[in-house]
Amino acid sequence: MMKHLFWILWSAEFICMLVWLIDEMKLKYLPMNNMVSIGFLWLGVALFVKLGLKSDKSALIMVGIPGFPLAIMAIFIIIIYIINLVAGPIRWN
């Protein structure tokens, strides 16, 4: 189960980083945020720790720290979409 959890969290973070990179590339007059590069570096180091150093626990912690808040946000967004489908648009004010 832990092997699968690493790959689920790693791929979710990689997809979020790709979306962030694409959004940053659309901006014409602002430089790219340095955190995009650092995020990809962090994912690369986690992948190296998993495959190169064979340290499953360390790699899981590396992707788990940013992965669990992303999972909580994804659950929140899914709940909002379900409410929009069932009850119509949400009025936030």
PyMOL Python script that loads the backbone (N, CA, C, O; Angstrom):
from pymol import cmd

cmd.read_pdbstr("""\
ATOM      1  N   MET A   1       0.821  -1.198   0.000  1.00  0.00           N
ATOM      2  CA  MET A   1       0.000   0.000   0.000  1.00  0.00           C
ATOM      3  C   MET A   1       0.864   1.260   0.000  1.00  0.00           C
ATOM      4  O   MET A   1       0.523   2.252  -0.645  1.00  0.00           O
ATOM      5  N   MET A   2       1.979   1.218   0.722  1.00  0.00           N
ATOM      6  CA  MET A   2       2.831   2.405   0.816  1.00  0.00           C
ATOM      7  C   MET A   2       3.495   2.717  -0.524  1.00  0.00           C
ATOM      8  O   MET A   2       3.727   3.882  -0.847  1.00  0.00           O
ATOM      9  N   LYS A   3       3.799   1.680  -1.302  1.00  0.00           N
ATOM     10  CA  LYS A   3       4.385   1.919  -2.619  1.00  0.00           C
ATOM     11  C   LYS A   3       3.395   2.644  -3.515  1.00  0.00           C
ATOM     12  O   LYS A   3       3.761   3.556  -4.256  1.00  0.00           O
ATOM     13  N   HIS A   4       2.153   2.232  -3.439  1.00  0.00           N
ATOM     14  CA  HIS A   4       1.125   2.862  -4.258  1.00  0.00           C
ATOM     15  C   HIS A   4       0.844   4.289  -3.786  1.00  0.00           C
ATOM     16  O   HIS A   4       0.594   5.178  -4.600  1.00  0.00           O
ATOM     17  N   LEU A   5       0.885   4.503  -2.483  1.00  0.00           N
ATOM     18  CA  LEU A   5       0.638   5.841  -1.945  1.00  0.00           C
ATOM     19  C   LEU A   5       1.698   6.829  -2.426  1.00  0.00           C
ATOM     20  O   LEU A   5       1.377   7.975  -2.742  1.00  0.00           O
ATOM     21  N   PHE A   6       2.951   6.400  -2.484  1.00  0.00           N
ATOM     22  CA  PHE A   6       3.997   7.270  -3.000  1.00  0.00           C
ATOM     23  C   PHE A   6       3.698   7.683  -4.427  1.00  0.00           C
ATOM     24  O   PHE A   6       3.772   8.865  -4.762  1.00  0.00           O
ATOM     25  N   TRP A   7       3.359   6.711  -5.276  1.00  0.00           N
ATOM     26  CA  TRP A   7       3.142   7.031  -6.690  1.00  0.00           C
ATOM     27  C   TRP A   7       1.882   7.868  -6.893  1.00  0.00           C
ATOM     28  O   TRP A   7       1.847   8.712  -7.787  1.00  0.00           O
ATOM     29  N   ILE A   8       0.859   7.653  -6.089  1.00  0.00           N
ATOM     30  CA  ILE A   8      -0.353   8.465  -6.185  1.00  0.00           C
ATOM     31  C   ILE A   8      -0.044   9.906  -5.819  1.00  0.00           C
ATOM     32  O   ILE A   8      -0.418  10.827  -6.545  1.00  0.00           O
ATOM     33  N   LEU A   9       0.639  10.109  -4.693  1.00  0.00           N
ATOM     34  CA  LEU A   9       0.966  11.471  -4.265  1.00  0.00           C
ATOM     35  C   LEU A   9       1.953  12.132  -5.222  1.00  0.00           C
ATOM     36  O   LEU A   9       1.820  13.315  -5.537  1.00  0.00           O
ATOM     37  N   TRP A  10       2.938  11.372  -5.683  1.00  0.00           N
ATOM     38  CA  TRP A  10       3.931  11.949  -6.591  1.00  0.00           C
ATOM     39  C   TRP A  10       3.281  12.385  -7.898  1.00  0.00           C
ATOM     40  O   TRP A  10       3.568  13.473  -8.396  1.00  0.00           O
ATOM     41  N   SER A  11       2.414  11.555  -8.458  1.00  0.00           N
ATOM     42  CA  SER A  11       1.774  11.918  -9.720  1.00  0.00           C
ATOM     43  C   SER A  11       0.801  13.076  -9.543  1.00  0.00           C
ATOM     44  O   SER A  11       0.684  13.917 -10.434  1.00  0.00           O
ATOM     45  N   ALA A  12       0.102  13.137  -8.416  1.00  0.00           N
ATOM     46  CA  ALA A  12      -0.794  14.267  -8.165  1.00  0.00           C
ATOM     47  C   ALA A  12      -0.008  15.569  -8.061  1.00  0.00           C
ATOM     48  O   ALA A  12      -0.420  16.594  -8.604  1.00  0.00           O
ATOM     49  N   GLU A  13       1.118  15.526  -7.368  1.00  0.00           N
ATOM     50  CA  GLU A  13       1.945  16.724  -7.260  1.00  0.00           C
ATOM     51  C   GLU A  13       2.552  17.102  -8.606  1.00  0.00           C
ATOM     52  O   GLU A  13       2.663  18.285  -8.926  1.00  0.00           O
ATOM     53  N   PHE A  14       2.945  16.103  -9.399  1.00  0.00           N
ATOM     54  CA  PHE A  14       3.513  16.385 -10.715  1.00  0.00           C
ATOM     55  C   PHE A  14       2.474  17.044 -11.618  1.00  0.00           C
ATOM     56  O   PHE A  14       2.797  17.981 -12.348  1.00  0.00           O
ATOM     57  N   ILE A  15       1.241  16.570 -11.578  1.00  0.00           N
ATOM     58  CA  ILE A  15       0.178  17.181 -12.372  1.00  0.00           C
ATOM     59  C   ILE A  15      -0.074  18.608 -11.922  1.00  0.00           C
ATOM     60  O   ILE A  15      -0.238  19.501 -12.754  1.00  0.00           O
ATOM     61  N   CYS A  16      -0.107  18.836 -10.609  1.00  0.00           N
ATOM     62  CA  CYS A  16      -0.296  20.206 -10.098  1.00  0.00           C
ATOM     63  C   CYS A  16       0.859  21.112 -10.519  1.00  0.00           C
ATOM     64  O   CYS A  16       0.653  22.280 -10.848  1.00  0.00           O
ATOM     65  N   MET A  17       2.065  20.571 -10.505  1.00  0.00           N
ATOM     66  CA  MET A  17       3.218  21.378 -10.917  1.00  0.00           C
ATOM     67  C   MET A  17       3.151  21.696 -12.409  1.00  0.00           C
ATOM     68  O   MET A  17       3.512  22.799 -12.819  1.00  0.00           O
ATOM     69  N   LEU A  18       2.697  20.750 -13.221  1.00  0.00           N
ATOM     70  CA  LEU A  18       2.555  21.012 -14.655  1.00  0.00           C
ATOM     71  C   LEU A  18       1.500  22.083 -14.922  1.00  0.00           C
ATOM     72  O   LEU A  18       1.703  22.962 -15.759  1.00  0.00           O
ATOM     73  N   VAL A  19       0.378  22.010 -14.210  1.00  0.00           N
ATOM     74  CA  VAL A  19      -0.658  23.032 -14.366  1.00  0.00           C
ATOM     75  C   VAL A  19      -0.118  24.393 -13.941  1.00  0.00           C
ATOM     76  O   VAL A  19      -0.379  25.400 -14.599  1.00  0.00           O
ATOM     77  N   TRP A  20       0.636  24.427 -12.838  1.00  0.00           N
ATOM     78  CA  TRP A  20       1.213  25.674 -12.358  1.00  0.00           C
ATOM     79  C   TRP A  20       2.207  26.231 -13.376  1.00  0.00           C
ATOM     80  O   TRP A  20       2.230  27.436 -13.629  1.00  0.00           O
ATOM     81  N   LEU A  21       3.032  25.351 -13.961  1.00  0.00           N
ATOM     82  CA  LEU A  21       3.999  25.780 -14.967  1.00  0.00           C
ATOM     83  C   LEU A  21       3.300  26.342 -16.199  1.00  0.00           C
ATOM     84  O   LEU A  21       3.713  27.371 -16.732  1.00  0.00           O
ATOM     85  N   ILE A  22       2.253  25.678 -16.650  1.00  0.00           N
ATOM     86  CA  ILE A  22       1.513  26.168 -17.819  1.00  0.00           C
ATOM     87  C   ILE A  22       0.885  27.525 -17.528  1.00  0.00           C
ATOM     88  O   ILE A  22       0.907  28.414 -18.380  1.00  0.00           O
ATOM     89  N   ASP A  23       0.323  27.691 -16.327  1.00  0.00           N
ATOM     90  CA  ASP A  23      -0.245  28.995 -15.963  1.00  0.00           C
ATOM     91  C   ASP A  23       0.819  30.076 -15.889  1.00  0.00           C
ATOM     92  O   ASP A  23       0.574  31.215 -16.287  1.00  0.00           O
ATOM     93  N   GLU A  24       1.991  29.734 -15.387  1.00  0.00           N
ATOM     94  CA  GLU A  24       3.072  30.720 -15.292  1.00  0.00           C
ATOM     95  C   GLU A  24       3.601  31.099 -16.677  1.00  0.00           C
ATOM     96  O   GLU A  24       4.008  32.239 -16.900  1.00  0.00           O
ATOM     97  N   MET A  25       3.594  30.144 -17.597  1.00  0.00           N
ATOM     98  CA  MET A  25       4.101  30.427 -18.943  1.00  0.00           C
ATOM     99  C   MET A  25       3.158  31.352 -19.722  1.00  0.00           C
ATOM    100  O   MET A  25       3.579  31.971 -20.700  1.00  0.00           O
ATOM    101  N   LYS A  26       1.905  31.453 -19.309  1.00  0.00           N
ATOM    102  CA  LYS A  26       0.949  32.332 -19.972  1.00  0.00           C
ATOM    103  C   LYS A  26       1.189  33.804 -19.648  1.00  0.00           C
ATOM    104  O   LYS A  26       0.766  34.680 -20.401  1.00  0.00           O
ATOM    105  N   LEU A  27       1.864  34.081 -18.535  1.00  0.00           N
ATOM    106  CA  LEU A  27       2.094  35.467 -18.121  1.00  0.00           C
ATOM    107  C   LEU A  27       3.203  36.071 -18.974  1.00  0.00           C
ATOM    108  O   LEU A  27       4.301  35.522 -19.069  1.00  0.00           O
ATOM    109  N   LYS A  28       2.901  37.207 -19.589  1.00  0.00           N
ATOM    110  CA  LYS A  28       3.872  37.816 -20.500  1.00  0.00           C
ATOM    111  C   LYS A  28       4.828  38.763 -19.797  1.00  0.00           C
ATOM    112  O   LYS A  28       6.015  38.790 -20.121  1.00  0.00           O
ATOM    113  N   TYR A  29       4.346  39.523 -18.860  1.00  0.00           N
ATOM    114  CA  TYR A  29       5.138  40.615 -18.309  1.00  0.00           C
ATOM    115  C   TYR A  29       5.680  40.347 -16.915  1.00  0.00           C
ATOM    116  O   TYR A  29       6.306  41.220 -16.314  1.00  0.00           O
ATOM    117  N   LEU A  30       5.448  39.159 -16.400  1.00  0.00           N
ATOM    118  CA  LEU A  30       5.967  38.804 -15.080  1.00  0.00           C
ATOM    119  C   LEU A  30       6.933  37.637 -15.217  1.00  0.00           C
ATOM    120  O   LEU A  30       6.701  36.730 -16.017  1.00  0.00           O
ATOM    121  N   PRO A  31       8.015  37.653 -14.443  1.00  0.00           N
ATOM    122  CA  PRO A  31       8.931  36.500 -14.500  1.00  0.00           C
ATOM    123  C   PRO A  31       8.286  35.276 -13.841  1.00  0.00           C
ATOM    124  O   PRO A  31       7.388  35.398 -13.008  1.00  0.00           O
ATOM    125  N   MET A  32       8.765  34.107 -14.232  1.00  0.00           N
ATOM    126  CA  MET A  32       8.235  32.873 -13.670  1.00  0.00           C
ATOM    127  C   MET A  32       8.584  32.778 -12.192  1.00  0.00           C
ATOM    128  O   MET A  32       9.685  33.143 -11.779  1.00  0.00           O
ATOM    129  N   ASN A  33       7.650  32.293 -11.409  1.00  0.00           N
ATOM    130  CA  ASN A  33       7.853  32.115  -9.981  1.00  0.00           C
ATOM    131  C   ASN A  33       8.938  31.066  -9.748  1.00  0.00           C
ATOM    132  O   ASN A  33       8.925  30.006 -10.373  1.00  0.00           O
ATOM    133  N   ASN A  34       9.871  31.363  -8.852  1.00  0.00           N
ATOM    134  CA  ASN A  34      10.968  30.429  -8.571  1.00  0.00           C
ATOM    135  C   ASN A  34      10.484  29.142  -7.906  1.00  0.00           C
ATOM    136  O   ASN A  34      11.164  28.118  -7.976  1.00  0.00           O
ATOM    137  N   MET A  35       9.333  29.183  -7.271  1.00  0.00           N
ATOM    138  CA  MET A  35       8.822  27.996  -6.594  1.00  0.00           C
ATOM    139  C   MET A  35       8.432  26.887  -7.576  1.00  0.00           C
ATOM    140  O   MET A  35       8.375  25.716  -7.200  1.00  0.00           O
ATOM    141  N   VAL A  36       8.165  27.253  -8.826  1.00  0.00           N
ATOM    142  CA  VAL A  36       7.876  26.227  -9.827  1.00  0.00           C
ATOM    143  C   VAL A  36       9.115  25.365 -10.054  1.00  0.00           C
ATOM    144  O   VAL A  36       9.032  24.137 -10.075  1.00  0.00           O
ATOM    145  N   SER A  37      10.249  26.011 -10.221  1.00  0.00           N
ATOM    146  CA  SER A  37      11.504  25.268 -10.412  1.00  0.00           C
ATOM    147  C   SER A  37      11.867  24.465  -9.175  1.00  0.00           C
ATOM    148  O   SER A  37      12.318  23.325  -9.279  1.00  0.00           O
ATOM    149  N   ILE A  38      11.673  25.054  -8.017  1.00  0.00           N
ATOM    150  CA  ILE A  38      11.984  24.354  -6.768  1.00  0.00           C
ATOM    151  C   ILE A  38      11.058  23.157  -6.576  1.00  0.00           C
ATOM    152  O   ILE A  38      11.488  22.115  -6.083  1.00  0.00           O
ATOM    153  N   GLY A  39       9.793  23.297  -6.961  1.00  0.00           N
ATOM    154  CA  GLY A  39       8.848  22.182  -6.850  1.00  0.00           C
ATOM    155  C   GLY A  39       9.236  21.011  -7.727  1.00  0.00           C
ATOM    156  O   GLY A  39       9.185  19.858  -7.298  1.00  0.00           O
ATOM    157  N   PHE A  40       9.630  21.313  -8.974  1.00  0.00           N
ATOM    158  CA  PHE A  40      10.074  20.235  -9.849  1.00  0.00           C
ATOM    159  C   PHE A  40      11.370  19.614  -9.340  1.00  0.00           C
ATOM    160  O   PHE A  40      11.559  18.403  -9.454  1.00  0.00           O
ATOM    161  N   LEU A  41      12.260  20.421  -8.782  1.00  0.00           N
ATOM    162  CA  LEU A  41      13.489  19.902  -8.192  1.00  0.00           C
ATOM    163  C   LEU A  41      13.175  18.976  -7.016  1.00  0.00           C
ATOM    164  O   LEU A  41      13.785  17.917  -6.872  1.00  0.00           O
ATOM    165  N   TRP A  42      12.220  19.384  -6.177  1.00  0.00           N
ATOM    166  CA  TRP A  42      11.813  18.584  -5.020  1.00  0.00           C
ATOM    167  C   TRP A  42      11.242  17.237  -5.468  1.00  0.00           C
ATOM    168  O   TRP A  42      11.547  16.199  -4.880  1.00  0.00           O
ATOM    169  N   LEU A  43      10.413  17.262  -6.510  1.00  0.00           N
ATOM    170  CA  LEU A  43       9.860  16.006  -7.023  1.00  0.00           C
ATOM    171  C   LEU A  43      10.950  15.128  -7.625  1.00  0.00           C
ATOM    172  O   LEU A  43      10.906  13.904  -7.495  1.00  0.00           O
ATOM    173  N   GLY A  44      11.929  15.747  -8.282  1.00  0.00           N
ATOM    174  CA  GLY A  44      13.043  14.985  -8.827  1.00  0.00           C
ATOM    175  C   GLY A  44      13.891  14.354  -7.736  1.00  0.00           C
ATOM    176  O   GLY A  44      14.317  13.206  -7.866  1.00  0.00           O
ATOM    177  N   VAL A  45      14.139  15.089  -6.668  1.00  0.00           N
ATOM    178  CA  VAL A  45      14.908  14.543  -5.549  1.00  0.00           C
ATOM    179  C   VAL A  45      14.139  13.408  -4.880  1.00  0.00           C
ATOM    180  O   VAL A  45      14.730  12.395  -4.506  1.00  0.00           O
ATOM    181  N   ALA A  46      12.826  13.572  -4.727  1.00  0.00           N
ATOM    182  CA  ALA A  46      12.021  12.498  -4.131  1.00  0.00           C
ATOM    183  C   ALA A  46      12.054  11.248  -4.998  1.00  0.00           C
ATOM    184  O   ALA A  46      12.114  10.132  -4.480  1.00  0.00           O
ATOM    185  N   LEU A  47      12.015  11.426  -6.301  1.00  0.00           N
ATOM    186  CA  LEU A  47      12.092  10.281  -7.209  1.00  0.00           C
ATOM    187  C   LEU A  47      13.463   9.615  -7.133  1.00  0.00           C
ATOM    188  O   LEU A  47      13.565   8.389  -7.178  1.00  0.00           O
ATOM    189  N   PHE A  48      14.524  10.429  -7.016  1.00  0.00           N
ATOM    190  CA  PHE A  48      15.873   9.878  -6.866  1.00  0.00           C
ATOM    191  C   PHE A  48      16.014   9.105  -5.558  1.00  0.00           C
ATOM    192  O   PHE A  48      16.622   8.036  -5.525  1.00  0.00           O
ATOM    193  N   VAL A  49      15.448   9.650  -4.480  1.00  0.00           N
ATOM    194  CA  VAL A  49      15.511   8.964  -3.185  1.00  0.00           C
ATOM    195  C   VAL A  49      14.757   7.637  -3.261  1.00  0.00           C
ATOM    196  O   VAL A  49      15.196   6.637  -2.693  1.00  0.00           O
ATOM    197  N   LYS A  50      13.631   7.630  -3.957  1.00  0.00           N
ATOM    198  CA  LYS A  50      12.829   6.405  -4.076  1.00  0.00           C
ATOM    199  C   LYS A  50      13.533   5.356  -4.931  1.00  0.00           C
ATOM    200  O   LYS A  50      13.663   4.202  -4.521  1.00  0.00           O
ATOM    201  N   LEU A  51      13.985   5.757  -6.116  1.00  0.00           N
ATOM    202  CA  LEU A  51      14.535   4.779  -7.055  1.00  0.00           C
ATOM    203  C   LEU A  51      16.041   4.575  -6.909  1.00  0.00           C
ATOM    204  O   LEU A  51      16.536   3.456  -7.046  1.00  0.00           O
ATOM    205  N   GLY A  52      16.767   5.657  -6.631  1.00  0.00           N
ATOM    206  CA  GLY A  52      18.222   5.556  -6.564  1.00  0.00           C
ATOM    207  C   GLY A  52      18.738   5.072  -5.224  1.00  0.00           C
ATOM    208  O   GLY A  52      19.585   4.182  -5.156  1.00  0.00           O
ATOM    209  N   LEU A  53      18.222   5.664  -4.163  1.00  0.00           N
ATOM    210  CA  LEU A  53      18.704   5.312  -2.824  1.00  0.00           C
ATOM    211  C   LEU A  53      17.883   4.216  -2.164  1.00  0.00           C
ATOM    212  O   LEU A  53      18.257   3.717  -1.103  1.00  0.00           O
ATOM    213  N   LYS A  54      16.768   3.837  -2.781  1.00  0.00           N
ATOM    214  CA  LYS A  54      15.883   2.764  -2.281  1.00  0.00           C
ATOM    215  C   LYS A  54      15.379   3.034  -0.863  1.00  0.00           C
ATOM    216  O   LYS A  54      15.231   2.110  -0.063  1.00  0.00           O
ATOM    217  N   SER A  55      15.120   4.294  -0.563  1.00  0.00           N
ATOM    218  CA  SER A  55      14.597   4.663   0.742  1.00  0.00           C
ATOM    219  C   SER A  55      13.130   5.038   0.594  1.00  0.00           C
ATOM    220  O   SER A  55      12.793   6.192   0.329  1.00  0.00           O
ATOM    221  N   ASP A  56      12.262   4.044   0.770  1.00  0.00           N
ATOM    222  CA  ASP A  56      10.838   4.251   0.552  1.00  0.00           C
ATOM    223  C   ASP A  56      10.219   5.203   1.574  1.00  0.00           C
ATOM    224  O   ASP A  56       9.387   6.038   1.218  1.00  0.00           O
ATOM    225  N   LYS A  57      10.617   5.084   2.834  1.00  0.00           N
ATOM    226  CA  LYS A  57      10.022   5.920   3.874  1.00  0.00           C
ATOM    227  C   LYS A  57      10.383   7.392   3.692  1.00  0.00           C
ATOM    228  O   LYS A  57       9.525   8.264   3.827  1.00  0.00           O
ATOM    229  N   SER A  58      11.629   7.667   3.390  1.00  0.00           N
ATOM    230  CA  SER A  58      12.047   9.053   3.184  1.00  0.00           C
ATOM    231  C   SER A  58      11.351   9.667   1.975  1.00  0.00           C
ATOM    232  O   SER A  58      10.925  10.821   2.015  1.00  0.00           O
ATOM    233  N   ALA A  59      11.240   8.891   0.904  1.00  0.00           N
ATOM    234  CA  ALA A  59      10.571   9.400  -0.295  1.00  0.00           C
ATOM    235  C   ALA A  59       9.091   9.634  -0.032  1.00  0.00           C
ATOM    236  O   ALA A  59       8.522  10.604  -0.532  1.00  0.00           O
ATOM    237  N   LEU A  60       8.462   8.760   0.743  1.00  0.00           N
ATOM    238  CA  LEU A  60       7.051   8.947   1.068  1.00  0.00           C
ATOM    239  C   LEU A  60       6.841  10.186   1.925  1.00  0.00           C
ATOM    240  O   LEU A  60       5.859  10.905   1.745  1.00  0.00           O
ATOM    241  N   ILE A  61       7.744  10.439   2.846  1.00  0.00           N
ATOM    242  CA  ILE A  61       7.644  11.658   3.653  1.00  0.00           C
ATOM    243  C   ILE A  61       7.842  12.889   2.782  1.00  0.00           C
ATOM    244  O   ILE A  61       7.161  13.898   2.968  1.00  0.00           O
ATOM    245  N   MET A  62       8.770  12.815   1.832  1.00  0.00           N
ATOM    246  CA  MET A  62       9.027  13.967   0.960  1.00  0.00           C
ATOM    247  C   MET A  62       7.819  14.323   0.102  1.00  0.00           C
ATOM    248  O   MET A  62       7.551  15.504  -0.118  1.00  0.00           O
ATOM    249  N   VAL A  63       7.094  13.339  -0.379  1.00  0.00           N
ATOM    250  CA  VAL A  63       5.901  13.656  -1.178  1.00  0.00           C
ATOM    251  C   VAL A  63       4.654  13.765  -0.316  1.00  0.00           C
ATOM    252  O   VAL A  63       3.648  14.328  -0.747  1.00  0.00           O
ATOM    253  N   GLY A  64       4.711  13.236   0.885  1.00  0.00           N
ATOM    254  CA  GLY A  64       3.541  13.297   1.766  1.00  0.00           C
ATOM    255  C   GLY A  64       3.321  14.664   2.375  1.00  0.00           C
ATOM    256  O   GLY A  64       2.180  15.068   2.597  1.00  0.00           O
ATOM    257  N   ILE A  65       4.401  15.382   2.648  1.00  0.00           N
ATOM    258  CA  ILE A  65       4.270  16.704   3.264  1.00  0.00           C
ATOM    259  C   ILE A  65       3.465  17.649   2.373  1.00  0.00           C
ATOM    260  O   ILE A  65       2.510  18.249   2.866  1.00  0.00           O
ATOM    261  N   PRO A  66       3.796  17.816   1.092  1.00  0.00           N
ATOM    262  CA  PRO A  66       2.934  18.662   0.255  1.00  0.00           C
ATOM    263  C   PRO A  66       1.739  17.921  -0.330  1.00  0.00           C
ATOM    264  O   PRO A  66       0.800  18.561  -0.804  1.00  0.00           O
ATOM    265  N   GLY A  67       1.747  16.605  -0.311  1.00  0.00           N
ATOM    266  CA  GLY A  67       0.689  15.843  -0.962  1.00  0.00           C
ATOM    267  C   GLY A  67      -0.616  15.794  -0.187  1.00  0.00           C
ATOM    268  O   GLY A  67      -1.690  15.840  -0.786  1.00  0.00           O
ATOM    269  N   PHE A  68      -0.540  15.702   1.133  1.00  0.00           N
ATOM    270  CA  PHE A  68      -1.769  15.615   1.911  1.00  0.00           C
ATOM    271  C   PHE A  68      -2.579  16.916   1.889  1.00  0.00           C
ATOM    272  O   PHE A  68      -3.803  16.841   1.784  1.00  0.00           O
ATOM    273  N   PRO A  69      -1.972  18.097   1.981  1.00  0.00           N
ATOM    274  CA  PRO A  69      -2.782  19.312   1.802  1.00  0.00           C
ATOM    275  C   PRO A  69      -3.405  19.406   0.408  1.00  0.00           C
ATOM    276  O   PRO A  69      -4.524  19.897   0.264  1.00  0.00           O
ATOM    277  N   LEU A  70      -2.685  18.936  -0.625  1.00  0.00           N
ATOM    278  CA  LEU A  70      -3.264  18.903  -1.967  1.00  0.00           C
ATOM    279  C   LEU A  70      -4.457  17.952  -2.020  1.00  0.00           C
ATOM    280  O   LEU A  70      -5.447  18.237  -2.695  1.00  0.00           O
ATOM    281  N   ALA A  71      -4.372  16.842  -1.324  1.00  0.00           N
ATOM    282  CA  ALA A  71      -5.487  15.897  -1.293  1.00  0.00           C
ATOM    283  C   ALA A  71      -6.698  16.502  -0.580  1.00  0.00           C
ATOM    284  O   ALA A  71      -7.836  16.309  -1.009  1.00  0.00           O
ATOM    285  N   ILE A  72      -6.454  17.226   0.500  1.00  0.00           N
ATOM    286  CA  ILE A  72      -7.557  17.888   1.217  1.00  0.00           C
ATOM    287  C   ILE A  72      -8.216  18.934   0.321  1.00  0.00           C
ATOM    288  O   ILE A  72      -9.443  19.031   0.283  1.00  0.00           O
ATOM    289  N   MET A  73      -7.412  19.715  -0.398  1.00  0.00           N
ATOM    290  CA  MET A  73      -7.980  20.707  -1.312  1.00  0.00           C
ATOM    291  C   MET A  73      -8.750  20.032  -2.443  1.00  0.00           C
ATOM    292  O   MET A  73      -9.795  20.534  -2.858  1.00  0.00           O
ATOM    293  N   ALA A  74      -8.257  18.907  -2.946  1.00  0.00           N
ATOM    294  CA  ALA A  74      -8.952  18.198  -4.014  1.00  0.00           C
ATOM    295  C   ALA A  74     -10.297  17.659  -3.530  1.00  0.00           C
ATOM    296  O   ALA A  74     -11.286  17.714  -4.260  1.00  0.00           O
ATOM    297  N   ILE A  75     -10.337  17.143  -2.311  1.00  0.00           N
ATOM    298  CA  ILE A  75     -11.604  16.667  -1.755  1.00  0.00           C
ATOM    299  C   ILE A  75     -12.586  17.818  -1.618  1.00  0.00           C
ATOM    300  O   ILE A  75     -13.767  17.657  -1.925  1.00  0.00           O
ATOM    301  N   PHE A  76     -12.123  18.974  -1.165  1.00  0.00           N
ATOM    302  CA  PHE A  76     -12.977  20.151  -1.039  1.00  0.00           C
ATOM    303  C   PHE A  76     -13.528  20.568  -2.400  1.00  0.00           C
ATOM    304  O   PHE A  76     -14.715  20.875  -2.517  1.00  0.00           O
ATOM    305  N   ILE A  77     -12.693  20.583  -3.417  1.00  0.00           N
ATOM    306  CA  ILE A  77     -13.142  20.970  -4.764  1.00  0.00           C
ATOM    307  C   ILE A  77     -14.150  19.957  -5.307  1.00  0.00           C
ATOM    308  O   ILE A  77     -15.127  20.348  -5.945  1.00  0.00           O
ATOM    309  N   ILE A  78     -13.932  18.679  -5.067  1.00  0.00           N
ATOM    310  CA  ILE A  78     -14.879  17.653  -5.523  1.00  0.00           C
ATOM    311  C   ILE A  78     -16.233  17.838  -4.837  1.00  0.00           C
ATOM    312  O   ILE A  78     -17.276  17.710  -5.479  1.00  0.00           O
ATOM    313  N   ILE A  79     -16.221  18.136  -3.551  1.00  0.00           N
ATOM    314  CA  ILE A  79     -17.473  18.387  -2.827  1.00  0.00           C
ATOM    315  C   ILE A  79     -18.198  19.590  -3.408  1.00  0.00           C
ATOM    316  O   ILE A  79     -19.417  19.552  -3.574  1.00  0.00           O
ATOM    317  N   ILE A  80     -17.474  20.652  -3.718  1.00  0.00           N
ATOM    318  CA  ILE A  80     -18.083  21.841  -4.314  1.00  0.00           C
ATOM    319  C   ILE A  80     -18.696  21.505  -5.670  1.00  0.00           C
ATOM    320  O   ILE A  80     -19.804  21.952  -5.967  1.00  0.00           O
ATOM    321  N   TYR A  81     -18.006  20.731  -6.494  1.00  0.00           N
ATOM    322  CA  TYR A  81     -18.549  20.340  -7.797  1.00  0.00           C
ATOM    323  C   TYR A  81     -19.808  19.487  -7.649  1.00  0.00           C
ATOM    324  O   TYR A  81     -20.761  19.661  -8.409  1.00  0.00           O
ATOM    325  N   ILE A  82     -19.825  18.579  -6.693  1.00  0.00           N
ATOM    326  CA  ILE A  82     -21.009  17.753  -6.479  1.00  0.00           C
ATOM    327  C   ILE A  82     -22.181  18.611  -6.028  1.00  0.00           C
ATOM    328  O   ILE A  82     -23.303  18.417  -6.495  1.00  0.00           O
ATOM    329  N   ILE A  83     -21.940  19.553  -5.131  1.00  0.00           N
ATOM    330  CA  ILE A  83     -23.003  20.448  -4.684  1.00  0.00           C
ATOM    331  C   ILE A  83     -23.511  21.282  -5.849  1.00  0.00           C
ATOM    332  O   ILE A  83     -24.716  21.504  -5.966  1.00  0.00           O
ATOM    333  N   ASN A  84     -22.611  21.751  -6.718  1.00  0.00           N
ATOM    334  CA  ASN A  84     -23.041  22.510  -7.894  1.00  0.00           C
ATOM    335  C   ASN A  84     -23.904  21.667  -8.815  1.00  0.00           C
ATOM    336  O   ASN A  84     -24.867  22.178  -9.388  1.00  0.00           O
ATOM    337  N   LEU A  85     -23.586  20.399  -8.970  1.00  0.00           N
ATOM    338  CA  LEU A  85     -24.387  19.534  -9.834  1.00  0.00           C
ATOM    339  C   LEU A  85     -25.762  19.261  -9.253  1.00  0.00           C
ATOM    340  O   LEU A  85     -26.754  19.231  -9.980  1.00  0.00           O
ATOM    341  N   VAL A  86     -25.823  19.063  -7.953  1.00  0.00           N
ATOM    342  CA  VAL A  86     -27.074  18.662  -7.313  1.00  0.00           C
ATOM    343  C   VAL A  86     -27.963  19.874  -7.026  1.00  0.00           C
ATOM    344  O   VAL A  86     -29.141  19.870  -7.384  1.00  0.00           O
ATOM    345  N   ALA A  87     -27.422  20.899  -6.393  1.00  0.00           N
ATOM    346  CA  ALA A  87     -28.236  22.002  -5.897  1.00  0.00           C
ATOM    347  C   ALA A  87     -28.082  23.283  -6.704  1.00  0.00           C
ATOM    348  O   ALA A  87     -28.726  24.281  -6.381  1.00  0.00           O
ATOM    349  N   GLY A  88     -27.266  23.288  -7.723  1.00  0.00           N
ATOM    350  CA  GLY A  88     -27.071  24.502  -8.486  1.00  0.00           C
ATOM    351  C   GLY A  88     -25.890  25.297  -7.957  1.00  0.00           C
ATOM    352  O   GLY A  88     -25.204  24.870  -7.028  1.00  0.00           O
ATOM    353  N   PRO A  89     -25.660  26.464  -8.561  1.00  0.00           N
ATOM    354  CA  PRO A  89     -24.483  27.244  -8.149  1.00  0.00           C
ATOM    355  C   PRO A  89     -24.579  27.731  -6.703  1.00  0.00           C
ATOM    356  O   PRO A  89     -25.654  28.020  -6.178  1.00  0.00           O
ATOM    357  N   ILE A  90     -23.412  27.804  -6.097  1.00  0.00           N
ATOM    358  CA  ILE A  90     -23.325  28.240  -4.710  1.00  0.00           C
ATOM    359  C   ILE A  90     -23.193  29.750  -4.681  1.00  0.00           C
ATOM    360  O   ILE A  90     -22.390  30.332  -5.410  1.00  0.00           O
ATOM    361  N   ARG A  91     -23.978  30.367  -3.845  1.00  0.00           N
ATOM    362  CA  ARG A  91     -23.868  31.827  -3.655  1.00  0.00           C
ATOM    363  C   ARG A  91     -23.037  32.054  -2.398  1.00  0.00           C
ATOM    364  O   ARG A  91     -23.475  31.743  -1.291  1.00  0.00           O
ATOM    365  N   TRP A  92     -21.848  32.593  -2.573  1.00  0.00           N
ATOM    366  CA  TRP A  92     -20.895  32.713  -1.465  1.00  0.00           C
ATOM    367  C   TRP A  92     -21.125  33.942  -0.601  1.00  0.00           C
ATOM    368  O   TRP A  92     -20.529  34.054   0.470  1.00  0.00           O
ATOM    369  N   ASN A  93     -21.974  34.867  -1.036  1.00  0.00           N
ATOM    370  CA  ASN A  93     -22.170  36.077  -0.207  1.00  0.00           C
ATOM    371  C   ASN A  93     -23.402  36.000   0.632  1.00  0.00           C
ATOM    372  O   ASN A  93     -23.701  36.933   1.377  1.00  0.00           O
TER     373      ASN A  93
END
""", "prot")
cmd.dss("prot")
cmd.show_as("cartoon", "prot")
cmd.util.cbc("prot")
cmd.orient("prot")
